[in-house]
Amino acid sequence: MVPSATRILITGATGFLGRNILESLAGEPGVTTIAACRDPRKLTPGLADEVRAGDLTDGAYRRAVVRDVDVVCHAGTWASMWGHRELEHQRFYLPSRDLIEQAIVQGVRRFIMASTVAIGTPGPTGQPHDDRSRKTPTGFWPHLDYLMAIDDQMQAQAHRGTQMVTLRLGHFVGRGNRLGLVPAIVPRLNTYLVPWLGGGRRHLPLIADTDLGTAFKRAALADGLSHYESFNICGPSFPQLREVVSYIAAQADVPKPWYSVPYSAGYAFGWLMEKLHPLLPGSSPFLTRSIVRLCEDWVCPNASATEKLGYVPQKPWQQAVDEHLADLAGEGYPWPRLYQA
């Protein structure tokens, strides 16, 4: 049973995901929220019951931050959509691996990890991906490969008393998100150089900001979970890439693709752009293999999350895209870095 009084730690509390988790938990009866972040000044005033400021790359902070906590929602992950293997190892993999260990040592009841549906292996178009589908390291996207390794660790450590829950999240859409598919695609469409991949027939697992927060709340408070659980967490539908990109182009008044290339060509061009990036202008490559990976076919039903967590997504992807584009338009649709500062 979930305790009547539950202390929930949210790492990365000032980020897009962490903020939505805090907003979803705000005012929940019997819940005390603890915000873990580097800069408390960036927190929405009054949203968290307690603040534990510090840096997750600091081992002493990791030991201290999980004390007297029932549930950890780990949303504070350093991420890049291409390369940066050593930074990913130092800033994401090692701190996350140790945070799990410290949570176990401190007797945390449940550890919830923010992951992605893309840790699964892409399959035939339109075929559903279950929430424990096979993981195959990419060799080219360090963040994704480290997420797979963290998931393996969680399964291996689940017998030690802390329940381990991996949430395989769809592609983020919503106000405040600066690292993802929508921020990446709008300025690139403006160049007239973006093609359809595979005719745009594959499906995207978009998920809105508020549904993300709800999913973590449900995972934090659910009864009857096993030692290890993995759930797909996506929106209410899985639109085709052509539908989503055409909608974005119309709403942002930018050109949509004029021609199509196979995915193999997309991966090859992404590899070339990554290799040439040091010689070309811009803060990030024009295309990366991770962007192509995100545009693979991801039909990832929420059935298990609905059954065990009571998670039912509510916000249509079109509404979330509208809100996201309105937010980005205020900055002139800037060319994103594709990695965190």
Helices and strands as residue ranges (DSSP letters): E 6-11, H 16-25, E 31-37, G 40-42, E 50-53, H 59-65, E 71-74, H 85-88, I 89-93, H 94-105, E 110-116, G 117-119, H 142-157, G 158-160, E 163-169, E 171-173, H 181-189, E 196-197, G 198-200, E 206-208, H 209-221, E 228-233, H 241-252, E 260-261, H 263-276, G 277-279, H 289-294, H 303-309, H 317-329
